[in-house]
């Protein structure tokens, strides 16, 4: 049974992935979002950028294949809620997305994401600055105001788990009325 927090997280993700704001998810939304996100860290390597763009595309392909119940090539908010009801269908896609997003935030390859890169990426996705800072702080940054790539990737995975509550990712939905 999804927690109230998980439902809030999914609603927020839907609103952000709806990059053109038309109320449904479409392939163009993921291209637009992917382009915005890779442009947020221009110093990232081409392979990291390509990997993230591919992850956005596969995320869309998985959503439309698994959730587009009426076959219109779009995913409605109602169809999207199935992601919290049956996350096992999305584990591999979420894993790929989590690793690609966290990795692009580490352009120097030292295994850590600096706050500036984290903020740039999360802002490009559409999260609010106060929520981004609260999340980064919840990851308990280490010396130099940075978090391990693996910590962020695991945080993304947790964000999509319906049984999870009280996780760092819940900072993204705090007062996130849009």
C-alpha angles and dihedrals in degrees: 000000000000116000121238087249091054091052090050091049092051093048090052093048091050092052091049096045088052086082095171093045097232095132098252135073118246136168091261090059090060093046091050093046093045092051092049092049097048090048089056092073105037093172092061114111122259092247091055090048093048091046091053094046089050090049091053090050093049090046088057093044090052093047095050092044095047103031111027094099096169095046096233094131091247134093118224124206089256092052091046094058088072087078088075094042096054110018094163087076088062104036096105092045093047090047092053092045093047093050094045094048095046092045095053086056088064103061094161091053096230093131095254135099114217119219092247093057093042090051093047093051096044091046090051089054089052106253118145119257096239091051092047092052092047091051094047090050091049088058086064101235119223132214114331093025096278139127130215114264088234092055092056094043091051089048090055091051091050090050089066097047111106095205094055124103131161093033126143090254090065086075087073092064097042106119088344096146106150 
